Amino acid sequence: MSSQEIFELSKSLDTYNFSYRVVVDNSPTTDSKSVFEGNNWTYLSRMDNPGFGFSHNLIFEQFADLHISYHLVINPDVTFKHGVIEELIRFMDNNKNAGAVAPAVYYPNGEFQELRKLLPSPYGWFLRRFRKNSRSLEEYNDTFELRKAPKDGVFRIPYMSGCFMLLRTSVIKEIGFFDSKIFMYGEDTDLSRRLWLEGKYPYYYGKVSIVHKFAKGSHKSMKLLLVAIKASIYYFNKWGWIDSQRKAINDECLKQFK
């Protein structure tokens, strides 16, 4: 993450009275400490780099006793206008069956990001990683990414992106936060699935939006691709490679659009 990204994110957050704003720095140095502290963040250093999920769990556990209603997970390459968080909180306050909510997400050029997803299958995961621009992938993504669903709609999704999640704290205390055995990639899928199974659904709320640069590091770096492969193997071992529950959840989601 760059100093400019930190500055832009801070501007998006500065108008909100958060109980805490924390970053866990997993880099091997503390060079960015002054940048974060200068922008009103609590800075925690983990040079051993325990992973994305583990670090978020660390933050949640440290502040869990503050009796806060909501916990926001947000990437440093995200920006948004004032009013987004208030609207999402109002939605959560009025929908007690919602365990989490995510807004519409756009690239800086205004292109919509297809982050509203069904639960992935091993076949679909393979297509998305290794058959880019293929007809098979396009046919799969048409359903998997809920492309026919309205961009400004409000509905349940079994797989929400970790780039921006507003989570109900009481629910996370009950079911647990990210699976720390996943170093990176797939922890958002796993959490979304557990929320759905508990009847505390992840929701897409397309009436507000954010901007996300979305680097897609695992599609550009062999090292990160291997991390993603390892995470996916763990996920499918955990939930099943032949997974009837996945189909039932995905079918339940798709019924919202019939």
KEKE-3310 file (N, C-alpha, C; in steps of 0.2 Angstrom, whole numbers, plus 5000, padded with zeros to 4 digits):
npx = (5004:5002:5008:5000:4988:4984:4982:4971:4961:4960:4954:4942:4937:4938:4927:4919:4915:4923:4925:4937:4952:4962:4977:4985:5002:5010:5022:5040:5047:5045:5043:5032:5025:5025:5017:5005:5001:5001:4990:4979:4978:4978:4993:4999:5012:5016:5029:5031:5021:5007:4996:4982:4969:4971:4977:4966:4958:4966:4964:4950:4949:4956:4948:4936:4929:4923:4910:4904:4893:4896:4908:4920:4928:4941:4949:4965:4965:4953:4941:4928:4912:4905:4892:4890:4893:4884:4872:4873:4874:4861:4854:4858:4853:4840:4837:4838:4841:4852:4869:4880:4885:4888:4893:4889:4903:4915:4927:4941:4939:4925:4920:4910:4913:4912:4908:4899:4895:4891:4894:4910:4914:4925:4928:4924:4933:4945:4943:4942:4955:4963:4958:4956:4946:4940:4926:4919:4922:4916:4902:4901:4904:4893:4883:4889:4894:4882:4877:4865:4858:4851:4861:4859:4852:4845:4850:4852:4869:4879:4893:4904:4915:4930:4936:4928:4918:4905:4902:4891:4894:4890:4886:4898:4905:4898:4900:4913:4927:4937:4944:4959:4968:4968:4979:4979:4967:4951:4947:4936:4926:4924:4920:4908:4900:4898:4891:4879:4874:4871:4860:4861:4863:4874:4873:4870:4871:4866:4863:4872:4889:4906:4924:4936:4952:4958:4969:4972:4982:4986:4984:4994:5006:5017:5020:5010:4999:5002:4999:4986:4981:4984:4976:4963:4963:4963:4951:4941:4944:4939:4925:4921:4924:4915:4900:4886:4879:4884:4877:4864:4864:4868:4857:4847:4850:4849:4835:4830:4830:4820)
npy = (4994:5011:5028:5037:5030:5028:5041:5044:5035:5039:5051:5048:5042:5051:5059:5052:5046:5035:5021:5015:5015:5005:4998:4983:4980:4970:4970:4967:4978:4993:5004:5012:5016:5030:5036:5030:5033:5047:5049:5047:5033:5018:5009:4993:4982:4967:4959:4946:4942:4935:4933:4938:4936:4932:4944:4953:4946:4948:4962:4963:4955:4962:4974:4969:4970:4983:4984:4987:4990:4987:4981:4986:4980:4985:4988:4996:5002:5008:5020:5032:5041:5053:5048:5035:5025:5028:5025:5011:5007:5010:5002:4989:4991:4990:4978:4964:4951:4952:4949:4955:4967:4974:4986:4992:4991:5000:5002:5014:5020:5020:5008:4994:4983:4965:4959:4952:4937:4919:4904:4897:4883:4869:4867:4880:4888:4884:4888:4902:4905:4899:4899:4911:4923:4913:4905:4896:4901:4913:4910:4903:4913:4922:4917:4914:4927:4934:4942:4946:4952:4966:4981:4991:4985:4976:4963:4946:4938:4924:4925:4937:4951:4954:4966:4977:4976:4977:4972:4964:4965:4957:4945:4940:4938:4927:4917:4917:4925:4928:4913:4908:4899:4901:4909:4920:4925:4919:4919:4928:4921:4910:4915:4922:4911:4905:4914:4914:4901:4902:4910:4923:4934:4938:4953:4962:4979:4989:5003:5012:5016:5012:5015:5005:5000:4988:4977:4964:4954:4941:4936:4941:4938:4925:4920:4924:4918:4905:4906:4908:4896:4887:4891:4889:4875:4872:4877:4870:4857:4859:4862:4853:4845:4839:4846:4847:4855:4868:4869:4870:4882:4891:4890:4894:4908:4912:4911:4923:4931:4926)
npz = (5000:4997:5002:4997:4995:5008:5013:5005:5009:5022:5021:5016:5028:5038:5041:5050:5066:5072:5084:5084:5074:5065:5059:5054:5051:5041:5035:5034:5040:5050:5043:5038:5049:5054:5044:5045:5059:5058:5052:5060:5064:5074:5075:5072:5072:5064:5060:5057:5048:5049:5041:5031:5037:5050:5055:5054:5064:5075:5077:5079:5091:5100:5102:5105:5117:5118:5116:5103:5089:5076:5064:5053:5039:5028:5013:5010:4997:4994:4992:4996:4996:5008:5018:5014:5024:5034:5028:5026:5039:5043:5035:5041:5054:5052:5047:5055:5051:5044:5044:5038:5027:5010:4999:4982:4970:4962:4949:4948:4935:4933:4929:4933:4947:4947:4960:4967:4972:4969:4979:4976:4964:4962:4949:4943:4950:4944:4930:4932:4936:4926:4913:4907:4897:4890:4882:4890:4903:4902:4901:4914:4923:4921:4928:4940:4945:4946:4936:4930:4940:4948:4948:4957:4966:4981:4990:4996:4996:4994:4994:4998:4995:5003:5002:5007:5020:5031:5046:5058:5074:5085:5079:5073:5085:5089:5079:5075:5068:5054:5046:5052:5047:5034:5025:5015:5003:5000:5013:5015:5007:5015:5027:5023:5019:5031:5038:5030:5033:5046:5045:5046:5036:5023:5014:4999:4995:4984:4983:4988:4984:4982:4978:4971:4969:4966:4964:4960:4964:4964:4951:4944:4950:4953:4965:4974:4967:4970:4984:4983:4977:4987:4997:4992:4990:5004:5007:4999:5004:5017:5016:5006:4991:4982:4984:4990:4998:4994:4982:4986:4993:4983:4974:4982:4983:4970:4968:4972:4961:4952)
capx = (5000:5006:5006:4994:4982:4983:4979:4965:4957:4959:4950:4935:4935:4939:4921:4916:4917:4925:4928:4944:4954:4968:4980:4991:5007:5013:5028:5046:5049:5040:5044:5026:5022:5024:5012:4998:5000:5000:4983:4975:4977:4982:4997:5001:5017:5017:5034:5031:5016:5003:4991:4976:4963:4974:4978:4960:4956:4969:4961:4944:4949:4959:4943:4929:4925:4921:4903:4903:4888:4898:4915:4921:4934:4941:4956:4968:4965:4946:4938:4920:4910:4902:4885:4890:4893:4878:4867:4874:4872:4854:4851:4859:4849:4833:4837:4841:4844:4859:4875:4885:4883:4893:4890:4892:4910:4917:4934:4941:4936:4918:4917:4907:4916:4908:4910:4893:4896:4889:4900:4913:4915:4932:4928:4924:4939:4950:4941:4943:4962:4968:4955:4953:4944:4937:4919:4917:4923:4911:4896:4901:4904:4887:4879:4893:4895:4876:4877:4859:4855:4852:4867:4857:4847:4847:4848:4857:4874:4883:4900:4905:4922:4934:4938:4924:4913:4902:4900:4888:4899:4887:4886:4905:4907:4895:4902:4920:4929:4941:4948:4966:4972:4969:4984:4976:4962:4946:4944:4930:4921:4923:4916:4901:4897:4896:4885:4873:4872:4868:4854:4863:4865:4878:4869:4873:4867:4868:4860:4878:4895:4913:4929:4941:4957:4958:4976:4972:4989:4987:4983:5000:5012:5017:5020:5003:4995:5003:4996:4979:4980:4984:4970:4958:4963:4961:4943:4938:4945:4935:4918:4920:4925:4908:4897:4878:4877:4885:4872:4858:4865:4868:4850:4843:4852:4846:4828:4828:4829:4816)
capy = (5000:5017:5033:5041:5026:5029:5047:5045:5031:5043:5057:5045:5040:5057:5062:5047:5046:5028:5020:5014:5014:5001:4994:4978:4981:4963:4970:4966:4984:4998:5011:5015:5018:5037:5038:5028:5037:5054:5049:5045:5026:5014:5005:4987:4979:4960:4957:4939:4941:4929:4933:4943:4934:4932:4951:4956:4943:4952:4969:4962:4953:4968:4979:4966:4972:4990:4984:4991:4986:4985:4981:4988:4978:4989:4988:5003:5005:5009:5027:5033:5048:5054:5045:5028:5020:5029:5021:5004:5006:5011:4995:4984:4992:4989:4971:4960:4945:4953:4948:4959:4971:4976:4991:4992:4993:5002:5004:5022:5023:5020:5001:4990:4977:4960:4956:4949:4930:4913:4900:4894:4876:4868:4868:4887:4891:4882:4892:4909:4906:4897:4899:4918:4925:4908:4905:4892:4905:4919:4906:4902:4920:4925:4915:4915:4934:4937:4948:4948:4955:4974:4984:4996:4981:4974:4955:4941:4935:4920:4927:4944:4953:4956:4973:4981:4972:4980:4966:4964:4962:4952:4939:4938:4935:4920:4912:4918:4929:4924:4907:4910:4894:4903:4915:4925:4923:4914:4920:4931:4916:4906:4919:4923:4905:4903:4919:4912:4895:4904:4914:4930:4934:4944:4957:4967:4985:4993:5010:5016:5013:5014:5014:5000:5000:4980:4976:4957:4952:4934:4935:4944:4936:4918:4919:4925:4913:4899:4907:4907:4889:4884:4893:4886:4868:4872:4879:4864:4852:4860:4862:4848:4846:4838:4849:4848:4861:4874:4870:4872:4889:4895:4889:4899:4914:4913:4911:4930:4934:4923)
capz = (5000:4996:5007:4994:4996:5015:5013:5002:5013:5028:5019:5016:5035:5043:5044:5054:5073:5073:5090:5083:5067:5066:5054:5056:5046:5040:5032:5038:5043:5052:5039:5037:5055:5055:5040:5048:5065:5056:5049:5066:5065:5078:5071:5075:5068:5064:5055:5055:5043:5050:5036:5031:5041:5057:5057:5056:5070:5080:5078:5082:5098:5104:5103:5106:5123:5118:5115:5097:5085:5069:5063:5046:5036:5022:5010:5009:4990:4994:4994:4996:4998:5014:5018:5013:5030:5038:5024:5027:5046:5043:5033:5046:5060:5050:5045:5060:5049:5040:5047:5035:5021:5006:4994:4975:4970:4955:4947:4947:4928:4933:4928:4939:4948:4948:4966:4970:4969:4972:4981:4970:4964:4960:4941:4942:4952:4939:4925:4933:4936:4920:4907:4906:4890:4886:4882:4896:4909:4902:4903:4921:4926:4920:4934:4947:4947:4947:4932:4928:4946:4947:4951:4962:4970:4988:4990:4999:4992:4998:4994:4998:4994:5009:5001:5011:5024:5037:5050:5064:5079:5089:5075:5073:5091:5089:5074:5074:5062:5048:5047:5052:5044:5027:5025:5011:4998:5002:5020:5014:5005:5021:5032:5020:5019:5038:5040:5027:5036:5052:5044:5047:5029:5019:5009:4994:4995:4978:4983:4989:4981:4984:4973:4973:4963:4965:4961:4958:4964:4963:4944:4941:4954:4954:4973:4976:4964:4974:4990:4982:4976:4994:5001:4988:4992:5011:5007:4997:5009:5023:5014:5002:4983:4979:4989:4989:5002:4990:4977:4989:4995:4977:4972:4986:4981:4963:4968:4973:4954:4947)
cpx = (5004:5004:5000:4988:4979:4979:4972:4959:4955:4954:4943:4933:4935:4932:4917:4919:4918:4927:4935:4946:4961:4970:4985:4996:5011:5020:5034:5049:5043:5041:5038:5022:5020:5018:5005:4997:4999:4993:4978:4973:4981:4986:5000:5006:5017:5022:5034:5026:5012:4998:4986:4971:4966:4975:4971:4957:4959:4966:4954:4944:4952:4953:4936:4925:4923:4913:4901:4898:4891:4905:4916:4928:4935:4948:4959:4967:4957:4945:4931:4918:4906:4895:4885:4889:4887:4872:4867:4872:4864:4851:4852:4854:4842:4832:4841:4844:4850:4865:4881:4882:4889:4890:4892:4899:4912:4925:4935:4939:4929:4915:4915:4911:4911:4910:4905:4893:4892:4895:4903:4914:4923:4933:4928:4930:4945:4949:4943:4951:4966:4964:4952:4952:4941:4929:4916:4917:4917:4904:4896:4900:4897:4882:4882:4893:4888:4875:4870:4855:4856:4858:4865:4852:4850:4845:4854:4862:4878:4891:4901:4912:4924:4936:4934:4918:4911:4899:4896:4892:4896:4887:4893:4907:4904:4898:4909:4921:4932:4944:4955:4970:4972:4973:4981:4972:4958:4943:4937:4924:4919:4918:4909:4897:4894:4891:4879:4870:4869:4862:4855:4867:4870:4873:4873:4868:4869:4866:4866:4883:4901:4918:4934:4946:4958:4964:4976:4979:4990:4986:4990:5007:5012:5017:5013:4998:4996:4999:4988:4977:4980:4978:4964:4957:4961:4953:4939:4938:4940:4928:4916:4921:4919:4904:4890:4876:4878:4880:4866:4858:4864:4861:4846:4844:4849:4839:4826:4827:4825:4809)
cpy = (5006:5023:5037:5037:5027:5036:5048:5041:5036:5048:5054:5043:5046:5060:5058:5047:5038:5027:5018:5013:5011:4998:4989:4978:4974:4964:4969:4972:4988:5004:5015:5018:5025:5039:5036:5033:5044:5055:5046:5037:5023:5009:4999:4984:4971:4958:4950:4937:4935:4928:4938:4942:4935:4939:4954:4953:4947:4958:4967:4959:4958:4973:4976:4968:4979:4990:4989:4987:4984:4986:4982:4985:4982:4989:4995:5006:5006:5017:5027:5040:5048:5051:5038:5023:5022:5025:5014:5002:5006:5004:4990:4985:4990:4982:4967:4954:4946:4953:4953:4962:4974:4981:4989:4994:4994:5003:5011:5024:5022:5013:4998:4984:4971:4956:4952:4942:4925:4910:4897:4886:4875:4869:4876:4890:4890:4887:4899:4910:4904:4897:4906:4919:4919:4908:4901:4897:4911:4916:4905:4908:4923:4923:4916:4922:4937:4943:4950:4952:4963:4977:4988:4992:4980:4967:4952:4939:4930:4921:4934:4946:4956:4963:4978:4977:4976:4974:4968:4961:4957:4945:4936:4935:4928:4915:4912:4922:4925:4918:4908:4905:4896:4910:4921:4922:4918:4915:4923:4926:4912:4909:4920:4917:4904:4908:4917:4906:4897:4908:4921:4932:4939:4947:4961:4973:4989:5000:5015:5012:5015:5013:5010:4999:4992:4978:4969:4954:4945:4932:4938:4941:4928:4916:4919:4920:4906:4899:4906:4900:4885:4885:4890:4878:4867:4872:4873:4858:4853:4859:4856:4849:4844:4840:4851:4854:4868:4875:4872:4880:4893:4895:4894:4906:4916:4914:4918:4933:4931:4926)
cpz = (5000:5001:5004:4995:5004:5016:5011:5006:5019:5027:5019:5023:5040:5045:5048:5061:5075:5081:5090:5076:5067:5060:5057:5050:5046:5037:5036:5041:5046:5049:5038:5043:5056:5050:5043:5054:5064:5053:5054:5066:5071:5074:5075:5070:5069:5059:5053:5050:5044:5045:5037:5036:5049:5059:5059:5062:5076:5082:5082:5089:5102:5106:5104:5112:5123:5117:5109:5092:5079:5069:5055:5044:5029:5020:5010:5002:4989:4996:4993:4998:5005:5013:5017:5019:5034:5034:5026:5034:5047:5041:5038:5052:5058:5048:5049:5057:5045:5045:5045:5029:5017:5001:4987:4975:4963:4955:4947:4940:4928:4931:4934:4940:4950:4954:4970:4968:4973:4975:4976:4970:4961:4953:4940:4944:4947:4933:4926:4934:4930:4914:4905:4898:4886:4887:4888:4902:4908:4904:4911:4925:4926:4926:4940:4949:4947:4942:4930:4934:4945:4951:4957:4967:4977:4989:4994:4994:4997:4998:4993:4998:5001:5008:5005:5014:5030:5040:5056:5070:5083:5086:5075:5079:5092:5085:5072:5068:5056:5050:5047:5049:5036:5028:5021:5005:5000:5009:5020:5012:5011:5026:5029:5020:5026:5040:5037:5031:5043:5052:5046:5041:5027:5014:5005:4994:4990:4978:4985:4986:4984:4978:4975:4968:4961:4960:4958:4958:4962:4955:4941:4944:4955:4961:4976:4973:4968:4981:4989:4981:4983:4998:4998:4990:4999:5011:5005:5001:5015:5021:5009:4994:4980:4985:4988:4993:4998:4985:4980:4991:4989:4974:4976:4985:4975:4963:4969:4966:4949:4948)
residu = (MET:SER:SER:GLN:GLU:ILE:PHE:GLU:LEU:SER:LYS:SER:LEU:ASP:THR:TYR:ASN:PHE:SER:TYR:ARG:VAL:VAL:VAL:ASP:ASN:SER:PRO:THR:THR:ASP:SER:LYS:SER:VAL:PHE:GLU:GLY:ASN:ASN:TRP:THR:TYR:LEU:SER:ARG:MET:ASP:ASN:PRO:GLY:PHE:GLY:PHE:SER:HIS:ASN:LEU:ILE:PHE:GLU:GLN:PHE:ALA:ASP:LEU:HIS:ILE:SER:TYR:HIS:LEU:VAL:ILE:ASN:PRO:ASP:VAL:THR:PHE:LYS:HIS:GLY:VAL:ILE:GLU:GLU:LEU:ILE:ARG:PHE:MET:ASP:ASN:ASN:LYS:ASN:ALA:GLY:ALA:VAL:ALA:PRO:ALA:VAL:TYR:TYR:PRO:ASN:GLY:GLU:PHE:GLN:GLU:LEU:ARG:LYS:LEU:LEU:PRO:SER:PRO:TYR:GLY:TRP:PHE:LEU:ARG:ARG:PHE:ARG:LYS:ASN:SER:ARG:SER:LEU:GLU:GLU:TYR:ASN:ASP:THR:PHE:GLU:LEU:ARG:LYS:ALA:PRO:LYS:ASP:GLY:VAL:PHE:ARG:ILE:PRO:TYR:MET:SER:GLY:CYS:PHE:MET:LEU:LEU:ARG:THR:SER:VAL:ILE:LYS:GLU:ILE:GLY:PHE:PHE:ASP:SER:LYS:ILE:PHE:MET:TYR:GLY:GLU:ASP:THR:ASP:LEU:SER:ARG:ARG:LEU:TRP:LEU:GLU:GLY:LYS:TYR:PRO:TYR:TYR:TYR:GLY:LYS:VAL:SER:ILE:VAL:HIS:LYS:PHE:ALA:LYS:GLY:SER:HIS:LYS:SER:MET:LYS:LEU:LEU:LEU:VAL:ALA:ILE:LYS:ALA:SER:ILE:TYR:TYR:PHE:ASN:LYS:TRP:GLY:TRP:ILE:ASP:SER:GLN:ARG:LYS:ALA:ILE:ASN:ASP:GLU:CYS:LEU:LYS:GLN:PHE:LYS)
# end
